[in-house]
Amino acid sequence: MRYFPSWSLTRSSTVLPDERLPWGTMFPMGLQHLVAMSGSTILGPLLMGFDPNLAILFSGIGTLIFFICTAGRVPSYLGSSFAFIAVVIAATGYAGSGPNPDIGGALGGIIAAGALYVLIGAIVMATGTGWVEKLMPPAVTGAVGAAIGLNLAPVGISGISGDGIHMLVSLLTLLSVALVSVYAPIALRRVSILAGILLGYVLVLILGNGLGLMPAIDFSALSQAAWLGIPNFVAPRFESAAMVMIAPVAFILVAENLGHIKAIGGMTKQNMDRYIGRGFVGDGLATMLAGSGGGTGVTTYVENMGVMAVTRVFSTLIFVIAAVIAILLGFSPKFGALLHTIPAPVLGGLGVAVFGLIAAAMVRLWVDNRVDFSDPRNLFTVGITLIFGAGDFTVKVGGFAIGGIGTATLAAIILYQVLSIGRGKSDRAAAQAAEND
């Protein structure tokens, strides 16, 4: 079998991963996927004090790496992962606005997470996914994901706090994201974060630049920036404390990617399990490369899955087109300068929306997978994990400090396995007794 598919031309209403539409149709489809992921991929690095232009650039390069590793058979786009936000902020002590002064240490941790992710992918390629699903069932992955969202609550509240006008813009931005997500047409719902950025931006232009009621947007850097140029890459620093704190995010990325690839397989009616390990490796390599130059860790994007679900176009070539456009934007300092003009109150409102959705999405994960909360094993695992994450429980071992996300992750994985000892026999006995009754 050829490594890459031939992408035969089709005009069917459902376009499979190894098919394509006429080239004139493919380009706007690729642009649509770029727009779908852009809001979150831009917001993620801004909340961590990273350069969003570099994040866009490495998202495109990472998508091509994923495409190659999965032999062009898994339609997916890699964008900034929100799972890194809490640990990066904790590891760097980022204040919440402007460039992150300790970005180098965070990048070393992101590379460590990518390396662990690649290792897990290599093991999955050799052994299958059964052990991953046993180690991180929905109760565990949902608990860790929810803990990440709750750990970010103080950061979110700090972002919207300020004088009356600052808070008003933040809350209106937050409300706009919610309203678009609920009431807008489906195509617009996929870019609700982008819509929130635009509305908040216009509000600041009116209230700040127009009426002088709040700090105005400064366009001086934008006017001086060149249209084309080499991005300002940042070198990583390998600090043990940051690496220990950030590396466990790999387990969250594994859970995300596993669920996404299985979901894509369900949508396309194609079994993609044989590409899961390769997808992990591709995502891990892309994360390592991003960390090597100043980008954020990446993951497969649910926004793009939503676009595929609506359009029924799963051709992997569309993501190559989107990736190439993203790379070109990454080499535009003008585009990067525009992203840096997004006002602080707008980012504050968006932060609350995103952090809340991270936690709330895990509740949906529990519901979709019918996690039984009458089972004390699940209750204790989830409850303790949430408290460790929300309370930022930190453990110091010698010169190392494991923050709330790390302790929450370890607690969820270890506690669930400990509470599962002997459960196999008791569960089978209970099932047999129920049948006898």
Secondary structure as GFF3:
##gff-version 3
##sequence-region A 1 437
A	DSSP	beta_strand	8	9	.	.	.	ID=ss1
A	DSSP	beta_strand	19	20	.	.	.	ID=ss2
A	DSSP	alpha_helix	23	48	.	.	.	ID=ss3
A	DSSP	alpha_helix	52	69	.	.	.	ID=ss4
A	DSSP	beta_strand	78	80	.	.	.	ID=ss5
A	DSSP	three_ten_helix	82	84	.	.	.	ID=ss6
A	DSSP	alpha_helix	85	92	.	.	.	ID=ss7
A	DSSP	alpha_helix	103	127	.	.	.	ID=ss8
A	DSSP	alpha_helix	130	135	.	.	.	ID=ss9
A	DSSP	alpha_helix	138	151	.	.	.	ID=ss10
A	DSSP	alpha_helix	153	160	.	.	.	ID=ss11
A	DSSP	alpha_helix	164	183	.	.	.	ID=ss12
A	DSSP	alpha_helix	186	189	.	.	.	ID=ss13
A	DSSP	alpha_helix	192	204	.	.	.	ID=ss14
A	DSSP	pi_helix	205	210	.	.	.	ID=ss15
A	DSSP	alpha_helix	220	224	.	.	.	ID=ss16
A	DSSP	alpha_helix	240	246	.	.	.	ID=ss17
A	DSSP	alpha_helix	249	268	.	.	.	ID=ss18
A	DSSP	three_ten_helix	273	275	.	.	.	ID=ss19
A	DSSP	alpha_helix	276	293	.	.	.	ID=ss20
A	DSSP	beta_strand	298	300	.	.	.	ID=ss21
A	DSSP	alpha_helix	302	311	.	.	.	ID=ss22
A	DSSP	alpha_helix	317	330	.	.	.	ID=ss23
A	DSSP	alpha_helix	333	339	.	.	.	ID=ss24
A	DSSP	alpha_helix	344	368	.	.	.	ID=ss25
A	DSSP	alpha_helix	376	390	.	.	.	ID=ss26
A	DSSP	beta_strand	395	397	.	.	.	ID=ss27
A	DSSP	beta_strand	400	402	.	.	.	ID=ss28
A	DSSP	alpha_helix	404	419	.	.	.	ID=ss29
A	DSSP	alpha_helix	423	436	.	.	.	ID=ss30
###
